[in-house]
Amino acid sequence: MIVDLPDSTISRVQKSLVSIREEGGAVALGRVLTLIISTSLGEEEEAIEAANEASREHPMRVIVISTSRGEGSDADARLDAQIRVGGDAGASEVIVLRAYGDTASDEEGLVTGLLLPDAPVVAWWPGKAPAVVSESPLGRIAQRRITDAASQDNPRQTIVDLAETYAPGDTDFAWTRLTLWRTQLAAVLDQPPYEPVTAVEVSGAPDSPSTLLLAAWLRLQLQVTVDNELTTRATGSSGIQGVRLLRASGAIELEREQDNVATLRQPGQPTHDLALPRRSLRDCLAEELRRLDPDDLFGEVVEHGVRQLSEPVQDS
């Protein structure tokens, strides 16, 4: 069910929510968190769809704040609201707030009266994010703050900048997209012959922030030289393209030569094809919502691992 509330107020939205619960039986019981999505006007639906799918694992209230980003900021102050419940909202209830003019200048004030009581707050910027998310109006009220470096003007530089602005609770989908890669590499190194890795080579597209984070993670964990090669293949593949771990007995190679499949080559072992799909927005969002405490490893990689990439390895 979708209820449109054009030229509305937050008070009217609250009253409509109460009415929907009383008349239709839709309740907020069982909601485990409030997810706030900050996006641009006209770019809401993809994020809402991902949140609806993720809500089947994490029942929640979704508040979407949609504002003009530069263009149309001189429009008359107005708030057009929409409430979605039932089949149109997955296992959540979705409140869409399209703010125009001066109304869009107070994002925190728009959401304060709609937050679930005594429930954690997660803020997500699927598109362009504030320079320092923890100090933004929505970031100040959120326990977790999710950004996507791949959506920024300079994805790799965005990761570098995070080293200066990181605060506990920050995370980025560039890191979440690495989960399968990190799992496979850790599994390989957990098998005989247990030789130390002497050097690492990571290759990926020039616009891939995940490639930079993977190189930084390996540098931090293995304390060896990591060559972060930027390549653009004729096939047009993007993102992470491959990892080589150099050891005395030979190189371990994990390369994604085609979408969703990676090839693993190890000395003395048969070649294996492994499922390594590119992760959807829904998968990334659902994973991030599984933990509401700070991701300390992400913080270490951003604050220390990225910086170490340009530093020589210290002899122990």
Beta strands, then each sheet from edge to edge (+ up, - down):
strand 1: 2-5
strand 2: 33-40
strand 3: 60-67
strand 4: 78-84
strand 5: 93-100
strand 6: 121-124
strand 7: 144-147
strand 8: 170-172
strand 9: 199-204
strand 10: 225-230
strand 11: 240-247
strand 12: 250-258
strand 13: 261-265
strand 14: 272-275
sheet 1: 1+ 4- 5+ 3+ 2+ 6+ 7+ 8+
sheet 2: 10+ 9+ 11- 12+ 13- 14+
end
